[in-house]
Amino acid sequence: MRYPLVDYARLGLALSVMLTHTRNELHLWPSDYAPNWAVPAFLAISGYFVLASFERSASWREFAVKRLLRVGPAFVVSLLLMCALFGSVGLWQSTQAYLTFGFRREAQANAPLWSLSVEEVAYAFMAVGVVVGFYRRRWPIWIALVLSLTLVTLYQALPSTSDGPAFRVTSVIASFFAGSLVYIYRGRIPPLAGFVSLWLGLLLTFHLRAPGCALMGAGLVAWLTAWTPSVPKIPDLSYGVYVYHFPLVLAWREASLPWALYLPVLGVLCLLSWYLIEAPALSLRAGRSGVRPHDPLVAEAG
């Protein structure tokens, strides 16, 4: 089943990250406030749809191939773009930010790549959990959600760890578990409940970041998957916006280019990436879906 609003939501989240990184140049708002819910919301959406993808896969190897085909090509292009713009320094610093979950972010790094490494940790955890039977029951996922929220709360209380790799992983991975729980309880959550959770979680993010983001992400996914209006289909440009916007931000700042050209150039780059790189790669995974009607890997809400 397709959920037509999901592509719109992903694109909106990616654009919110881009606007955060360009707020000073575009004079969007005067304060230092930056939305902290976009990346957790992405993880919540992944928690739902990646778990669904795994359940449709014949094996964990097939699942890994499908994930690689989705995230790998544009990721590699983003690194090549950093190398083309800033040489080996840009390539190395971006790789370093990716490998350290953003803990090491130098001046010429594609900083948003940190969240991709966190998401891949979540993929690996989910794959192992499904294979060993972790996801056959609902309660282990609830425990994982509560444990991750507890850990991030403790990390926030300790200045020495409040921005370290462990904090960065746990601060958003709770939203991944929340999205997975929405998948397990799919069909049983009313759209209104998802909508209320979305806004309540958004309000909580101002005071309780990780719990608020997890609640908001779960509400967003529940609402997007429960309400399926007829809307025009759009190309999935969200990933391109996410991985390409920051290299262009750095290039625009360094060359003092007119910011009126930034969005058109980013849009063209993302469209080219989608039609020439990402969509062709996705076509390679067509037909790679297995069915497990007699051996469900994931718990049902029943």
Buried (B, 14 or more C-beta within 10 A) or exposed (E): EEBBBBBBBBBEBBBBBBBBBBBEEBEEEEEEEEBBBBBBBBBBBBBBBBBBBBBBBEEBEBBBBBBBBBBEBBBEBBBEBBBEBBEEBBBBBBBBBBBBBBBBBEEBBBBBBBBBBBBBBBBEBBBEBBBEEBBBEBEBBEEBBEEBBBBBBEBBEEEEBEEBBBBBBBBBBBBBBBBBBBBBBBEEBEBEBBBBBBBEBBEBBEEBBBBBBBBBBBBBBBBBBBBBEEEEEEBBBBBBBBBBBBBBBBBBEEEEEEBEEBBEBBEEBBEBBBEEBBEEBBEEBEEBEEEEEEEEBBBEEE
